[in-house]
């Protein structure tokens, strides 16, 4: 089966929760004909990556996504593995604006990132993030280039980047 952009132009579900494992770790994606494309960055420990195409069973339930009820599907196998791996990092971002600038910075660099962000944002608090990248060094380069931007006091440096245990990397400090 061909999973090109044309295939995903007419999904059955534009957004669905994709359950990845028995711990109910999940991400979101589009579904069509028993397949899903993962459109959010999953937790590294799941072994799934951003833009993986997976065979799914379901729907197996429903859940709320913002103000909408969406269906849940269970990922049963990876059909097409993405070349993008998932890496984790921690950061201190002084304002919620910096959060959105970091998201946009990854998009401008052809990748995606997500952080455990809430409306209860507080300055000086460590936030955990995940990003997609072809390699650890590319993820590190994108984060370092974000840090080096001249924006006055708006951006606190990202303190640490570390990849998941799945890829066997060690913690690296960014300076």
C-alpha positions in Angstrom: 0.0 0.0 0.0 1.2 3.5 -0.9 1.1 5.9 2.1 1.9 9.2 0.2 0.5 12.6 1.0 -2.4 11.9 -1.3 -3.4 8.9 0.8 -3.6 11.1 3.9 -5.6 13.9 2.2 -8.9 12.2 2.9 -8.6 10.5 6.3 -11.6 8.8 8.0 -10.5 10.7 11.2 -8.6 13.9 11.0 -7.6 13.5 14.7 -7.7 10.3 16.7 -6.0 9.2 19.9 -3.5 6.4 19.0 -2.8 4.2 22.1 0.8 2.9 21.7 1.3 0.4 24.5 -0.2 -1.4 27.5 0.7 1.7 29.7 -1.8 3.6 27.5 0.9 6.0 26.3 -0.7 7.8 23.4 -0.2 10.3 20.6 -2.5 11.8 18.1 -2.8 11.1 14.4 -5.0 10.7 11.3 -6.6 7.3 10.5 -7.6 5.7 7.3 -8.4 2.1 6.3 -7.0 0.6 9.5 -3.8 2.7 9.5 -2.7 5.8 11.3 0.0 8.3 10.8 1.5 9.6 14.1 1.3 13.4 13.9 2.5 14.2 17.4 5.9 13.4 19.0 5.4 10.2 21.1 7.3 9.5 24.3 10.7 7.9 23.4 10.2 4.9 25.6 7.3 3.7 23.5 9.6 2.9 20.5 7.3 4.9 18.2 8.4 8.0 16.3 6.8 11.1 14.8 5.3 10.3 11.4 5.5 6.5 11.8 2.7 4.7 10.0 1.0 2.1 12.1 -1.6 -0.6 11.7 -4.5 0.1 14.1 -7.4 -1.7 15.6 -10.5 0.2 16.6 -12.1 2.4 17.5 -11.6 1.0 21.0 -13.1 3.9 22.9 -13.5 7.7 23.1 -11.9 10.5 24.9 -12.0 14.3 25.0 -9.6 16.4 23.0 -10.0 20.0 23.9 -13.8 20.5 23.5 -14.3 17.5 21.1 -14.9 13.8 21.7 -12.5 11.8 19.5 -12.1 8.1 19.0 -9.2 5.9 20.3 -7.4 3.3 18.2 -4.8 0.8 19.3 -1.5 0.6 17.5 -0.7 -3.0 16.7 2.4 -2.7 14.5 4.6 -0.3 12.8 4.1 -0.6 9.0 6.4 2.2 7.9 9.1 3.5 10.3 9.8 7.2 10.1 13.4 8.2 9.7 12.9 10.7 12.5 13.8 9.6 16.0 12.4 11.0 19.2 14.7 12.8 21.7 13.9 14.2 25.1 15.2 17.4 26.7 14.5 19.7 29.6 14.2 23.5 29.5 13.4 26.5 31.6 11.4 29.0 29.5 10.8 32.3 31.2 7.4 33.0 29.5 4.7 31.1 27.7 5.7 33.1 24.6 9.0 31.3 24.6 7.2 28.0 24.5 5.4 29.0 21.3 8.7 30.4 19.8 10.4 27.1 20.5 7.6 25.2 18.7 7.9 27.5 15.7 11.7 27.2 15.7 11.5 23.5 15.3 9.0 23.8 12.4 11.3 26.3 10.7 14.0 23.7 11.0 11.8 21.0 9.5 11.2 19.1 12.7 8.6 19.1 15.5 8.8 19.5 19.3 6.3 19.3 22.1 6.6 20.2 25.8 4.6 19.3 28.9 3.1 22.7 29.0 0.1 23.8 31.0 -1.8 27.0 31.6 -0.3 26.9 35.1 3.0 27.9 33.6 5.5 29.2 36.1 8.8 30.9 35.5 11.9 29.0 36.5 10.2 25.6 36.3 11.8 22.8 34.4 9.7 21.6 31.5 10.2 18.3 29.8 10.1 18.2 26.0 10.3 15.8 23.2 11.5 16.5 19.7 11.8 14.7 16.4 15.1 14.6 14.5 17.1 12.4 12.2 19.9 12.3 14.7 20.9 13.3 18.2 23.4 15.8 16.8 20.7 17.4 14.6 18.4 17.8 17.6 21.2 19.3 19.7 22.1 21.7 16.8 18.5 22.9 16.6 18.3 23.5 20.4 21.7 25.2 20.5 20.7 27.5 17.6 17.5 28.5 19.5 19.6 29.3 22.6 22.0 31.5 20.7 19.3 33.8 19.3 19.7 37.4 20.5 16.4 38.1 22.2 17.5 39.9 25.3 16.1 38.3 28.5 13.2 36.6 26.8 14.8 33.2 26.4 16.5 31.3 29.2 18.9 28.7 28.0 17.8 25.2 27.5 19.7 23.4 30.2 19.9 19.8 29.1 19.2 17.5 26.2 19.1 13.8 26.5 17.9 11.1 24.2 15.9 8.1 25.2 17.3 4.9 26.5 16.1 3.2 23.4 18.9 4.8 21.4 21.5 4.4 24.2 22.7 8.0 24.4 23.9 9.7 27.6 22.9 13.0 29.1 24.6 16.0 27.5 24.8 19.5 28.9 24.4 22.4 26.6 26.5 25.5 27.3 
